[in-house]
């Protein structure tokens, strides 16, 4: 029963579950479109960005990055 009206409500839980899964997949695809493909090689130099939570503890003029650091190993999935 509905709380306001005297009528029964029928909910298709499977359809609701599928709609939520589709929305999650669409959101992931939208976020992944913004990513830039990186191709790392050994001895490349990279900068590491300091998270904002750590930057607020430092002085205002400190650099937002650390490095440059040389890459020593690249894994099969592209991570360093």
N, C-alpha and C positions, 0 to 999 in steps of 0.2 A: 504494500500500500504506500502511496505517496503521502508525505506529511501534510500537504496542503489540500489535496483533492482526494476524493474517495475513488481512486482508480488504481488498478494494478499496473506495475511497470515491468516490462520485459526487456532485459538487457542481454545482448549477445556478447558474452565475455570473450569468446574466441575472436570475433570481429574486432572488438576493442583492443585486444592484445596484438593482433596483426597490424592494426592502424598505428599503434604506438611503436612497434618494431620498424615499420616502414618510415615513420617520422624520424626515428633514431638513425636509421641508415641514411636517409636524405640529409640530415644534419651533419653526419660524419663525412659524407661525400662533399658537402659544401665547404666544410673546414679543410679537407684535404686538397681541394682545388687551389687554396691559397699557398700551399707549401711549395718551396722551390727545391727541385732535385739537386742534391749535392753529390759531387764526385771527388772523394778524398783520395789522396795518394800519400805514401810514406814520405816524410820530410816536408810536407806542406806546412805552412805556418797558419795558425788559427788564433782568433781572439775568443775568450770566454766571457760572456756577458754576465755581469754580477746581478743577481736578483734584486728587485727594488726593496725587498725586506731587509737585505744586508746593506744596501746603499744608504738607507735612511739612518743607519748607525754611524756612517762615515761622515767626514766633513763635506760641505757642498761642492768643493772644487775637486774632489777625488774623481778618478776616471771610472766610468761605468763598465769598463772592460778590464780583463786581466790578460796578460800575454804580451807578445805573441808566443805561442807554444808550438813546438814541432810535433807532428803526428808520428808516432812510433809503430802503430799497428792499426790495420783496417780489417774489420771482420767481414764475413761473407755477405751479411745483410746491409752493409754500408755504414754501420756505426763505427765510431772511433774509440 
